[in-house]
Amino acid sequence: MARFALKIRDHLDVPERKRFYNERHFAEAAPRYDVATRAMSLFRDASWKARLVEALPPVRAPLCVDIACGTGDVAFLLAERYPEGRVAGLDIAEPMLAIARERNRSRNLRFLRQDMCAIDFPEESADIVTGSYALRNAPDLPRAVGEIRRILKPGGTAAFLDFSKPRAACFRIPRHILLRTWCGFWGLLLHGNHEVHGSIAASLSAFPDRRALRALFAENGFAPVSSRRFFLGITELLVFRRSSR
Ligand SMILES: C[S@@+](CC[C@H](N)C(=O)[O-])C[C@H]1O[C@@H](n2cnc3c(N)ncnc32)[C@H](O)[C@@H]1O
């Protein structure tokens, strides 16, 4: 494959371009994605993902859908937490899915190539939808949230872990610089390209701040259940319940 030379700033405005960028970006990142995630989070990432799955309700045999599953971390935790359930990990980047499939030892877990904006599951079929570092990558966020609502059963749970965006510029701007420098450093070290992972900061510029993100879920019929911030609020876990209307 040709060297990754795309720039996120040229791809954020149009959903098709963002999807194209992300697919290529994560195909490039895939071989060293797990190392990068552990390093960029100072090895906190695994415990945040564990907190996400612990925050889910006890359900005997749920259908769980993990959107933008990447190399499968959360999907594996779901399969372990719900041994009588079924888990589907969805992602658009085939190289990420290939690693997830290679790591998979669970019989109740499968990995499928699907876009979070066009999820190929029937209406009201899932009990639980999860996503870690997923929503920020949605080509069209309102559409992705609409899809999550469509596939969730009434009363079902949705839980997301991602970088969270403060409203005030005095917090937002230093965070942007910090993320761009720190994540870009790992892109440079692992891929010889600052754009790989360095683009996380720019992806946040087009992402709603904390209040707007909650409002988007509320508009789509989700009630907040719990939230928890990690790392001085750099990342946040949000749990919602889908209303029955
Ligand atoms: C930052 S990674 C997160 C992977 C994994 N959830 C984790 O926490 O380690 C973002 C993932 O989103 C996937 N992705 C990006 N756009 C997507 C889309 N439109 N539909 C499904 N997956 C997408 C990428 O391929 C990538 O694997």
The ligand as a MOL file (V3000), in Angstrom:
LIG
                    3D

  0  0  0     0  0            999 V3000
M  V30 BEGIN CTAB
M  V30 COUNTS 27 29 0 0 0
M  V30 BEGIN ATOM
M  V30 1 C -9.3580 4.9170 17.7760 0
M  V30 2 S -9.8650 3.4000 17.0610 0 CHG=1
M  V30 3 C -10.7110 2.6090 18.4060 0
M  V30 4 C -10.6300 1.1150 18.3570 0
M  V30 5 C -11.1550 0.3960 19.5840 0
M  V30 6 N -12.5510 0.6690 19.8170 0
M  V30 7 C -10.3530 0.7450 20.8040 0
M  V30 8 O -10.9020 1.3690 21.7020 0
M  V30 9 O -9.1910 0.4090 20.8660 0 CHG=-1
M  V30 10 C -11.1740 3.9300 16.0470 0
M  V30 11 C -11.7430 2.8200 15.2000 0
M  V30 12 O -12.8770 3.3310 14.5020 0
M  V30 13 C -12.9520 2.6870 13.2640 0
M  V30 14 N -13.8450 3.4650 12.4180 0
M  V30 15 C -13.6370 4.6830 11.8890 0
M  V30 16 N -14.7010 5.0790 11.2000 0
M  V30 17 C -15.6170 4.0920 11.3010 0
M  V30 18 C -16.9400 3.9190 10.8020 0
M  V30 19 N -17.5080 4.8420 10.0300 0
M  V30 20 N -17.5940 2.7870 11.1180 0
M  V30 21 C -17.0140 1.8180 11.8780 0
M  V30 22 N -15.7560 1.9250 12.3630 0
M  V30 23 C -15.0710 3.0520 12.0800 0
M  V30 24 C -11.5070 2.6620 12.8100 0
M  V30 25 O -11.2670 1.7670 11.7730 0
M  V30 26 C -10.8000 2.2950 14.1190 0
M  V30 27 O -10.6360 0.9140 14.2500 0
M  V30 END ATOM
M  V30 BEGIN BOND
M  V30 1 1 1 2
M  V30 2 1 2 3
M  V30 3 1 2 10
M  V30 4 1 3 4
M  V30 5 1 4 5
M  V30 6 1 5 6
M  V30 7 1 5 7
M  V30 8 2 7 8
M  V30 9 1 7 9
M  V30 10 1 10 11
M  V30 11 1 11 12
M  V30 12 1 11 26
M  V30 13 1 12 13
M  V30 14 1 13 14
M  V30 15 1 13 24
M  V30 16 1 14 15
M  V30 17 1 14 23
M  V30 18 2 15 16
M  V30 19 1 16 17
M  V30 20 1 17 18
M  V30 21 2 17 23
M  V30 22 1 18 19
M  V30 23 2 18 20
M  V30 24 1 20 21
M  V30 25 2 21 22
M  V30 26 1 22 23
M  V30 27 1 24 25
M  V30 28 1 24 26
M  V30 29 1 26 27
M  V30 END BOND
M  V30 END CTAB
M  END
